[in-house]
Amino acid sequence: MTEMPAETAVTPHADGPDDSAPDESVRDVFARLYADGRAYAAAEADKQKARAGLIGAGVRDAAIFAGVAIMLVFATLVAFLIGLIIALAPQLGPLWATFAVLGASLLVAIGLLLLAKARISRMKKAITP
């Protein structure tokens, strides 16, 4: 190969301070440190503002989509109940079909409310010391 080894890293000068570096006072160093700190804080604040804006826009869009979805589910449920009344009308008559669907819907709603009450009371019991 070669007789002389290749120098792979820059060796720092250990002979003393570098003469080409300007002499800075402690005040100048602290002034530069203060300015750099303020610049870093301003950049971080701008970054967090942009991040909050993105999160706010995402939450707003998600809330709009969820609201529209809830309205569509409600409209679908109403259409299903009306369709059920129309389907039962020939067998029971229009008034009794309406009462049958209303009664069944109320029974389902009461059952769901009782389940919710049971869950809440179980949660309260679990967190009470």
C-alpha positions as CSV (number, residue, x, y, z in Angstrom):
1,M,0.0,0.0,0.0
2,T,1.4,3.4,1.0
3,E,4.2,4.3,3.2
4,M,2.6,7.2,4.9
5,P,-0.7,6.8,6.8
6,A,-3.6,9.0,5.8
7,E,-4.7,11.6,8.2
8,T,-8.4,10.8,8.9
9,A,-9.4,13.4,11.4
10,V,-8.6,17.0,12.0
11,T,-6.4,17.3,15.1
12,P,-7.2,20.2,17.3
13,H,-4.4,22.5,18.3
14,A,-3.4,22.0,21.9
15,D,-0.7,24.6,21.9
16,G,-2.8,27.4,23.3
17,P,-5.6,29.7,22.2
18,D,-6.1,30.3,18.5
19,D,-4.7,33.7,17.6
20,S,-7.2,34.2,14.8
21,A,-10.2,34.1,17.2
22,P,-11.2,37.6,18.4
23,D,-11.2,38.3,22.1
24,E,-14.7,38.6,23.3
25,S,-15.6,39.9,26.7
26,V,-17.9,38.0,29.0
27,R,-20.5,40.7,28.4
28,D,-20.4,40.1,24.7
29,V,-20.7,36.4,25.2
30,F,-23.7,36.8,27.5
31,A,-25.3,39.3,25.1
32,R,-25.0,36.9,22.3
33,L,-26.3,34.1,24.5
34,Y,-29.3,36.3,25.4
35,A,-30.0,37.1,21.8
36,D,-29.8,33.5,20.7
37,G,-32.1,32.5,23.6
38,R,-34.7,35.1,22.5
39,A,-34.5,33.9,18.9
40,Y,-34.9,30.3,20.0
41,A,-37.9,31.2,22.2
42,A,-39.5,33.2,19.4
43,A,-39.0,30.3,16.9
44,E,-40.4,27.8,19.4
45,A,-43.5,30.1,20.1
46,D,-44.1,30.4,16.3
47,K,-43.8,26.6,16.0
48,Q,-46.3,26.0,18.8
49,K,-48.7,28.6,17.3
50,A,-48.6,26.8,13.9
51,R,-49.1,23.4,15.7
52,A,-52.1,24.8,17.6
53,G,-53.5,26.1,14.4
54,L,-53.2,22.7,12.8
55,I,-54.8,21.0,15.7
56,G,-57.6,23.5,15.9
57,A,-58.4,23.1,12.2
58,G,-58.4,19.3,12.6
59,V,-60.7,19.4,15.6
60,R,-63.0,21.8,13.9
61,D,-63.2,19.6,10.8
62,A,-63.7,16.4,12.9
63,A,-66.5,18.1,14.8
64,I,-68.3,19.2,11.6
65,F,-68.0,15.6,10.2
66,A,-69.2,14.1,13.4
67,G,-72.2,16.5,13.5
68,V,-73.2,15.7,10.0
69,A,-72.8,12.0,10.7
70,I,-75.1,12.2,13.8
71,M,-77.7,14.1,11.8
72,L,-77.6,11.4,9.1
73,V,-77.9,8.6,11.7
74,F,-80.9,10.4,13.2
75,A,-82.5,10.9,9.8
76,T,-81.9,7.2,9.0
77,L,-83.6,6.2,12.3
78,V,-86.6,8.4,11.6
79,A,-86.9,6.9,8.1
80,F,-86.7,3.4,9.5
81,L,-89.4,4.1,12.0
82,I,-91.7,5.6,9.4
83,G,-91.0,2.7,7.1
84,L,-91.9,0.3,10.0
85,I,-95.2,2.1,10.6
86,I,-96.0,1.9,6.9
87,A,-95.1,-1.8,6.8
88,L,-97.3,-2.5,9.9
89,A,-100.2,-0.4,8.8
90,P,-102.0,-3.0,6.6
91,Q,-101.8,-5.6,9.5
92,L,-102.7,-3.3,12.5
93,G,-104.1,-0.2,10.9
94,P,-102.3,3.1,10.8
95,L,-103.0,4.2,14.3
96,W,-102.1,0.9,16.0
97,A,-99.0,0.6,13.9
98,T,-97.9,4.0,15.1
99,F,-98.6,3.0,18.7
100,A,-96.7,-0.3,18.3
101,V,-93.6,1.4,16.9
102,L,-93.8,4.2,19.5
103,G,-94.1,1.6,22.3
104,A,-91.3,-0.5,21.0
105,S,-89.1,2.5,20.6
106,L,-89.8,3.7,24.1
107,L,-89.0,0.3,25.5
108,V,-85.7,0.2,23.7
109,A,-84.9,3.8,25.0
110,I,-85.8,2.9,28.6
111,G,-83.6,-0.2,28.4
112,L,-80.7,1.8,27.1
113,L,-81.2,4.5,29.8
114,L,-81.2,1.8,32.5
115,L,-78.0,0.3,31.2
116,A,-76.4,3.8,31.2
117,K,-77.6,4.3,34.8
118,A,-76.1,0.9,35.8
119,R,-72.8,1.8,34.2
120,I,-72.6,5.2,35.9
121,S,-73.5,3.7,39.4
122,R,-70.8,1.0,38.8
123,M,-68.3,3.6,37.9
124,K,-69.2,5.7,41.0
125,K,-68.8,2.6,43.2
126,A,-65.4,1.9,41.7
127,I,-64.0,5.3,42.2
128,T,-65.4,5.9,45.7
129,P,-62.7,5.1,48.4
